[in-house]
């Protein structure tokens, strides 16, 4: 099983990194996690065939995690896709995503392949492939937005994920709002933590990793501004000897 980092940038567009996105490649299923602005170009730059992707899992609807979805579907159409595309999204966001696709003038009759929407329920296990499953949990990333939006009209769902890959547990934080979000799966022994560092202080990430006894910590969602801090990874590593700390970059892969 391979985890490929398609993009490792933050929400601020960069010439160095594409927006955050992961690609899980199991033997029978390729799952793309998030599809922000520029995802089609990001995949092209890493020689990932669009139609090799079986499903797309969306954490939330911020543009750097979602807005490239319709453009990617168009690229799939232009490259003659015929197989079904699964879109995994929290149940409260399914209709919004369907409307987004529809108002992008993407109609089933013209794409020639079916889009299968899979509504997610929090704390439920979803089996993607043999020895490959995940659980989603609500995090607090969008809580501060509730003061501006109308809760009866809009969903503030934002998900973190725990993937099980050949018995290896991988927690991907996605965008989070507080240090406690890193501990959403604290009752499960996690092997690998993939954490964003744009909305949370790295010391909080390190403290949570120590609390959770994480073996491997991979830092992503890196802005140009905090990249210099990440370059000092050796200093961070020396203070956290029980955890292997890796600064991800576009095209980086790990195998589990």
C-alpha positions as CSV (number, residue, x, y, z in Angstrom):
1,X,0.0,0.0,0.0
2,X,1.4,3.4,-1.0
3,X,0.4,6.8,0.3
4,X,1.4,9.5,-2.2
5,X,1.4,13.2,-1.3
6,X,0.0,14.9,-4.4
7,X,0.0,18.3,-2.7
8,X,1.6,19.5,0.6
9,X,0.8,23.3,0.5
10,X,-1.5,25.4,2.6
11,X,-4.6,27.3,1.7
12,X,-2.4,30.1,0.3
13,X,-1.5,29.4,-3.3
14,X,2.2,28.7,-3.8
15,X,4.6,28.2,-6.7
16,X,6.4,25.6,-4.7
17,X,3.6,23.3,-3.6
18,X,0.1,22.3,-4.7
19,X,-2.8,22.4,-2.2
20,X,-3.0,19.5,0.2
21,X,-4.0,16.2,-1.3
22,X,-3.2,12.5,-0.7
23,X,-3.5,9.5,-2.9
24,X,-3.9,6.1,-1.3
25,X,-3.0,3.3,-3.6
26,X,-4.1,-0.2,-2.6
27,X,-4.0,-3.2,-4.9
28,X,-7.5,-2.8,-6.0
29,X,-8.5,0.8,-5.3
30,X,-7.0,4.2,-5.6
31,X,-8.5,6.8,-3.3
32,X,-7.8,10.5,-3.7
33,X,-8.2,12.5,-0.5
34,X,-9.3,16.1,-1.3
35,X,-9.4,17.8,-4.7
36,X,-8.6,21.5,-4.2
37,X,-7.8,24.2,-6.8
38,X,-5.2,22.9,-9.2
39,X,-5.7,19.2,-8.5
40,X,-5.8,18.2,-12.2
41,X,-2.4,19.9,-12.8
42,X,-1.0,18.4,-9.6
43,X,-1.9,14.9,-10.7
44,X,-0.6,15.5,-14.2
45,X,2.8,16.8,-12.8
46,X,3.2,13.5,-10.9
47,X,2.2,11.3,-13.8
48,X,-0.9,10.0,-12.1
49,X,-3.5,9.0,-14.8
50,X,-6.8,10.7,-14.0
51,X,-8.8,7.5,-14.7
52,X,-6.6,5.4,-12.4
53,X,-8.5,7.1,-9.5
54,X,-11.5,5.0,-8.3
55,X,-12.8,7.4,-5.7
56,X,-12.4,10.8,-4.1
57,X,-12.8,11.5,-0.4
58,X,-13.6,15.1,0.5
59,X,-12.8,16.4,4.0
60,X,-14.7,19.8,3.7
61,X,-15.7,22.4,1.2
62,X,-12.9,25.0,1.5
63,X,-11.6,25.8,-2.0
64,X,-8.1,24.4,-1.4
65,X,-9.7,21.0,-0.5
66,X,-12.6,20.9,-2.9
67,X,-12.9,23.5,-5.7
68,X,-10.9,21.4,-8.2
69,X,-13.4,18.6,-8.2
70,X,-15.4,19.6,-11.2
71,X,-12.3,20.4,-13.3
72,X,-10.9,16.9,-12.4
73,X,-14.2,15.3,-13.5
74,X,-13.9,17.1,-16.8
75,X,-10.4,15.8,-17.3
76,X,-11.7,12.3,-16.7
77,X,-14.3,12.9,-19.4
78,X,-11.8,14.2,-21.8
79,X,-9.6,11.2,-21.3
80,X,-12.5,8.8,-22.1
81,X,-13.3,7.5,-18.6
82,X,-15.9,4.8,-18.5
83,X,-15.7,3.3,-15.0
84,X,-17.7,4.6,-12.1
85,X,-16.3,7.4,-9.9
86,X,-17.1,7.2,-6.2
87,X,-17.3,10.4,-4.3
88,X,-17.2,10.1,-0.5
89,X,-18.6,13.1,1.4
90,X,-20.3,13.7,4.7
91,X,-24.1,13.1,4.4
92,X,-24.8,16.8,5.2
93,X,-22.8,17.9,2.1
94,X,-24.0,15.5,-0.6
95,X,-26.6,17.8,-2.1
96,X,-24.2,20.7,-2.1
97,X,-21.6,18.7,-4.0
98,X,-24.2,17.4,-6.4
99,X,-25.3,21.0,-7.1
100,X,-21.8,22.1,-7.6
101,X,-21.2,19.4,-10.2
102,X,-24.5,20.1,-11.9
103,X,-23.9,23.9,-12.0
104,X,-20.5,23.2,-13.6
105,X,-22.5,21.8,-16.5
106,X,-21.4,18.2,-15.8
107,X,-24.3,15.9,-16.8
108,X,-24.2,12.1,-16.7
109,X,-25.5,12.0,-20.2
110,X,-22.4,13.8,-21.4
111,X,-19.7,12.3,-19.2
112,X,-20.5,8.7,-20.2
113,X,-19.5,7.5,-16.7
114,X,-21.5,7.3,-13.5
115,X,-20.7,9.3,-10.4
116,X,-21.6,7.3,-7.3
117,X,-22.1,9.6,-4.2
118,X,-21.4,7.8,-0.9
119,X,-22.8,9.7,2.1
120,X,-20.5,9.5,5.1
121,X,-21.7,9.1,8.7
122,X,-19.3,9.9,11.5
123,X,-17.8,7.0,13.5
124,X,-18.8,4.4,10.9
125,X,-16.3,2.2,9.2
126,X,-16.2,2.2,5.4
127,X,-14.4,-0.6,3.7
128,X,-12.8,0.6,0.5
129,X,-10.8,-2.4,-0.6
130,X,-9.3,-5.6,0.9
131,X,-7.3,-4.5,4.0
132,X,-8.2,-0.9,3.4
133,X,-10.9,1.0,5.4
134,X,-11.5,4.3,7.1
135,X,-13.5,6.1,9.8
136,X,-14.4,9.8,9.7
137,X,-14.8,12.1,12.7
138,X,-16.0,15.7,13.0
139,X,-13.2,18.2,13.9
140,X,-13.5,21.8,15.0
141,X,-11.9,23.5,12.0
142,X,-15.1,25.3,10.9
143,X,-16.5,26.0,14.4
144,X,-15.5,29.7,14.2
145,X,-17.3,30.1,10.9
146,X,-20.7,29.4,12.6
147,X,-20.8,33.0,13.8
148,X,-21.0,34.1,10.1
149,X,-23.0,31.4,8.4
150,X,-26.6,30.4,8.9
151,X,-26.5,27.0,10.5
152,X,-30.0,26.1,9.2
153,X,-28.8,26.7,5.6
154,X,-25.3,25.5,5.6
155,X,-23.3,22.5,6.9
156,X,-20.1,23.1,8.9
157,X,-19.0,19.5,8.5
158,X,-15.2,19.1,8.5
159,X,-13.7,15.6,8.8
160,X,-10.5,14.0,10.1
161,X,-9.9,10.4,9.0
162,X,-8.4,7.3,10.5
163,X,-7.3,4.9,7.7
164,X,-6.5,1.2,8.3
165,X,-4.0,-0.1,5.8
166,X,-3.0,-3.7,6.2
167,X,-3.5,-3.3,10.0
168,X,-1.5,0.0,10.1
169,X,-3.5,2.9,11.5
170,X,-3.0,6.2,9.8
171,X,-4.6,9.4,11.2
172,X,-4.9,12.2,8.7
173,X,-5.9,15.4,10.5
174,X,-7.0,17.4,7.4
175,X,-7.6,21.0,8.4
176,X,-8.2,21.2,12.2
177,X,-9.2,23.9,14.6
178,X,-7.5,23.0,17.9
179,X,-4.8,20.7,19.4
180,X,-7.5,18.4,20.8
181,X,-8.5,17.5,17.2
182,X,-5.3,15.6,16.9
183,X,-6.6,13.3,19.7
184,X,-9.9,12.4,18.0
185,X,-8.7,8.8,17.7
186,X,-6.9,8.6,21.0
187,X,-8.6,5.4,21.9
188,X,-7.1,3.6,18.9
189,X,-3.3,2.9,18.7
190,X,-2.2,5.0,15.8
191,X,1.0,4.2,13.9
192,X,1.3,7.2,11.6
193,X,0.0,10.7,12.1
194,X,-0.2,13.0,9.0
195,X,-0.8,16.4,10.4
196,X,-1.4,19.9,9.0
197,X,0.7,22.7,10.5
198,X,-1.0,25.8,9.1
199,X,-3.8,26.1,11.6
200,X,-2.0,24.7,14.6
201,X,1.3,25.4,16.3
202,X,3.9,22.7,15.6
203,X,4.6,22.4,19.3
204,X,1.0,21.3,19.9
205,X,1.4,18.7,17.2
206,X,4.6,17.4,18.8
207,X,3.0,17.3,22.2
208,X,0.0,15.4,20.9
209,X,2.3,13.0,19.0
210,X,4.1,12.3,22.3
211,X,0.9,11.8,24.2
212,X,-0.4,9.4,21.5
213,X,3.0,7.6,21.3
214,X,3.1,8.1,17.5
215,X,5.9,6.2,15.7
216,X,5.9,8.3,12.5
217,X,4.8,12.0,12.2
218,X,4.5,13.5,8.7
219,X,4.0,17.2,8.5
220,X,2.0,18.7,5.6
221,X,-0.2,21.7,4.7
222,X,3.0,23.8,4.6
223,X,2.9,27.4,3.7
224,X,5.8,29.3,2.2
225,X,6.0,31.4,5.4
226,X,6.5,28.4,7.7
227,X,8.7,26.4,5.3
228,X,11.8,27.8,6.9
229,X,10.8,26.4,10.3
230,X,10.3,23.0,8.7
231,X,13.8,23.1,7.3
232,X,14.9,22.9,10.9
233,X,13.4,19.5,11.1
234,X,16.7,18.0,12.5
235,X,16.4,20.3,15.6
236,X,12.8,19.2,16.1
237,X,13.8,15.5,15.6
238,X,16.5,15.7,18.2
239,X,14.0,16.8,20.8
240,X,11.5,14.0,19.9
241,X,13.7,10.9,19.5
242,X,10.9,8.4,19.9
243,X,9.0,9.7,16.8
244,X,10.3,9.8,13.3
245,X,9.4,13.2,11.9
246,X,9.2,13.8,8.2
247,X,8.5,17.0,6.3
248,X,6.4,16.0,3.3
249,X,6.8,17.5,-0.2
250,X,4.9,17.1,-3.4
251,X,5.5,13.7,-4.8
252,X,6.7,12.2,-1.5
253,X,5.5,8.6,-0.9
254,X,5.5,6.2,2.0
255,X,4.7,2.4,1.9
256,X,2.9,0.5,4.6
